[in-house]
Amino acid sequence: MITITENPIDVNKLLDYVSDPSSGASVLFTGTVRDHNQEGKVSKLHYEVYQEMAEKILQEIENEINTKWKINKFIAIHRTGTLKVGEISVAVAVSSDHRKEAFEACKFGIDSIKEKAPIWKKEFTESGTKWVEAIAK
């Protein structure tokens, strides 16, 4: 399940969702708003989304994950709107029988969301604002 929301992300709910008695591994990734970029201090971020296209692409990402790896459960949530430093902007959680699949599926999930989903980020810095291209690292 991949969701886009304006609401704060509760990582405990994600971990509860992927919890499964058949899973020996659960992996959680969170992306948070940091207080700096290469050029200086960041005060906040603003995310915008093309909702209909994003939902379609996110479903394709989830389908690909379920095809490539033997996982038990998968969830990803991405925020939109204005976020303060320290807030979680995106989270991905995966459970599987073994850690290798969970780690690989989680990494693929976040990298694919950053590369493919039509979600745009604007940084607010000391020198002004600018839209930032997604970088999958």
C-alpha positions as CSV (number, residue, x, y, z in Angstrom):
1,M,0.0,0.0,0.0
2,I,1.4,3.4,-1.0
3,T,-0.4,6.6,0.2
4,I,0.0,10.3,-0.3
5,T,-1.2,12.5,2.6
6,E,-1.0,15.9,4.1
7,N,-1.1,14.4,7.6
8,P,2.0,13.6,9.8
9,I,3.4,10.1,9.3
10,D,3.2,7.8,12.3
11,V,6.0,5.3,12.0
12,N,4.5,3.1,14.7
13,K,1.5,2.6,12.5
14,L,3.7,1.6,9.6
15,L,5.5,-0.9,11.7
16,D,2.2,-2.3,13.0
17,Y,1.0,-2.6,9.5
18,V,4.0,-4.7,8.3
19,S,4.1,-6.7,11.4
20,D,3.4,-10.3,10.6
21,P,4.0,-13.6,12.5
22,S,5.6,-15.1,9.4
23,S,8.1,-12.3,9.0
24,G,11.6,-12.6,10.5
25,A,12.6,-9.2,9.2
26,S,11.0,-5.7,9.1
27,V,12.8,-2.7,7.6
28,L,11.7,0.9,8.0
29,F,13.1,3.9,6.1
30,T,12.2,7.5,7.0
31,G,13.2,10.6,5.1
32,T,13.1,13.7,7.2
33,V,13.4,17.4,6.5
34,R,16.9,18.4,7.4
35,D,18.1,21.9,8.3
36,H,20.6,22.4,5.5
37,N,21.4,21.7,1.9
38,Q,24.6,22.2,-0.1
39,E,24.1,26.0,-0.1
40,G,23.2,26.7,3.5
41,K,20.3,26.6,6.0
42,V,16.9,25.2,5.1
43,S,13.9,26.4,7.2
44,K,11.2,24.3,5.6
45,L,10.1,22.3,2.6
46,H,6.9,22.3,0.5
47,Y,5.8,19.2,-1.4
48,E,3.3,19.2,-4.3
49,V,1.9,16.2,-6.2
50,Y,0.0,15.4,-9.4
51,Q,-2.4,13.1,-7.4
52,E,-3.9,11.0,-10.2
53,M,-0.6,10.3,-12.0
54,A,1.2,9.7,-8.7
55,E,-1.4,7.1,-7.5
56,K,-0.9,5.2,-10.8
57,I,2.9,5.3,-10.7
58,L,3.0,4.4,-7.0
59,Q,0.7,1.3,-7.7
60,E,3.1,0.3,-10.4
61,I,6.1,0.6,-8.0
62,E,4.2,-1.6,-5.5
63,N,3.4,-4.2,-8.1
64,E,7.0,-4.3,-9.2
65,I,8.2,-4.8,-5.6
66,N,5.7,-7.7,-5.1
67,T,6.9,-9.3,-8.4
68,K,10.7,-8.9,-7.7
69,W,10.9,-9.9,-4.0
70,K,9.2,-12.4,-1.8
71,I,7.9,-10.0,0.8
72,N,5.0,-10.3,3.2
73,K,3.9,-6.7,3.6
74,F,4.8,-3.3,2.1
75,I,3.7,0.2,2.9
76,A,4.9,3.6,1.8
77,I,3.6,7.1,2.7
78,H,4.6,10.4,1.2
79,R,3.6,13.8,2.7
80,T,2.5,16.8,0.8
81,G,2.2,20.4,1.9
82,T,4.6,22.4,4.0
83,L,6.8,20.5,6.4
84,K,9.1,21.9,9.2
85,V,12.7,20.8,9.8
86,G,12.6,17.4,11.6
87,E,9.3,16.2,10.2
88,I,9.1,13.0,8.2
89,S,8.3,13.6,4.6
90,V,8.4,10.0,3.4
91,A,8.4,6.5,5.0
92,V,8.7,3.0,3.6
93,A,8.3,-0.2,5.6
94,V,8.7,-3.8,4.4
95,S,8.4,-7.2,6.1
96,S,9.6,-10.5,4.8
97,D,10.8,-13.9,5.9
98,H,14.5,-12.8,5.7
99,R,16.3,-9.5,5.9
100,K,17.9,-9.5,2.4
101,E,14.5,-9.2,0.7
102,A,13.2,-6.6,3.2
103,F,16.2,-4.4,2.7
104,E,16.3,-4.7,-1.1
105,A,12.6,-4.1,-1.5
106,C,12.7,-1.1,0.9
107,K,15.6,0.5,-1.0
108,F,14.0,-0.1,-4.3
109,G,10.7,1.4,-3.0
110,I,12.2,4.7,-1.8
111,D,14.5,5.0,-4.8
112,S,11.6,4.4,-7.2
113,I,9.3,6.9,-5.5
114,K,12.0,9.6,-5.6
115,E,12.8,8.8,-9.3
116,K,9.3,8.2,-10.8
117,A,6.5,9.8,-8.7
118,P,5.4,13.3,-9.8
119,I,6.0,14.8,-6.3
120,W,7.9,18.0,-6.3
121,K,9.9,19.6,-3.5
122,K,10.5,23.3,-2.9
123,E,13.2,24.4,-0.4
124,F,12.9,27.5,1.7
125,T,16.5,28.8,2.4
126,E,18.2,31.9,3.6
127,S,18.7,32.9,0.0
128,G,15.2,32.3,-1.1
129,T,13.1,29.4,-2.5
130,K,13.8,26.9,-5.2
131,W,12.3,23.7,-6.6
132,V,14.6,20.8,-6.2
133,E,15.1,17.8,-8.5
134,A,14.8,14.4,-6.8
135,I,18.0,12.6,-6.3
136,A,17.9,8.9,-5.6
137,K,20.9,8.1,-3.3
